[in-house]
Each structure stands twice: as C-alpha cells, then as structure tokens.
Amino acid sequence: MSSSRTLAASSVRLSPEKIVELETKLENNPYFIKFKNKIEKLKIDDPATYVKRLELMLDQTEKQTNKNEGN
C-alpha cells in the first residue's frame, strides 16, 4: 500500500510538460540512443516504471548540479 502512495505522490512531481522536457534532453544522450528501442518499449509496456526512471534521472541531475554549485 505504501508503494502505491509513493508512486502516486512521485507521479505528481513530473507533469506531462516536464516529461517531454526530460525526453528532449535525452535525445542526444549516447546511453539513450543506444537503448532507445528498449526505453520506448518500457514507456509503452510499463509507463509507471518509465516515469519512475525519469524521476531518478532528474534526481541524479539535480544532485550533480547542487554538487557543482557547491564547489
């Protein structure tokens, strides 16, 4: 039950516009290009996991930005 709450709460964080923005940033990412077909399949087959992974990527990006700004 708590995991569904976590997903519901975290889903609110990424609006459709933010998802599109993140996907646009990924277009030139070599990792994304390499696994584009698998990522697109995940997006269709399991959208909740896809969004969760985008959120993880956003978290990592924010942490790196904060770390760089702290130096």
ABEGO torsion letter per residue (X at the ends): XAAAAAAAAAAAABBAAAAAAAAAAAAABAAAAAAAAAAAAAAAABAAAAAAAAAAAAAAAAAAAAAAAAX
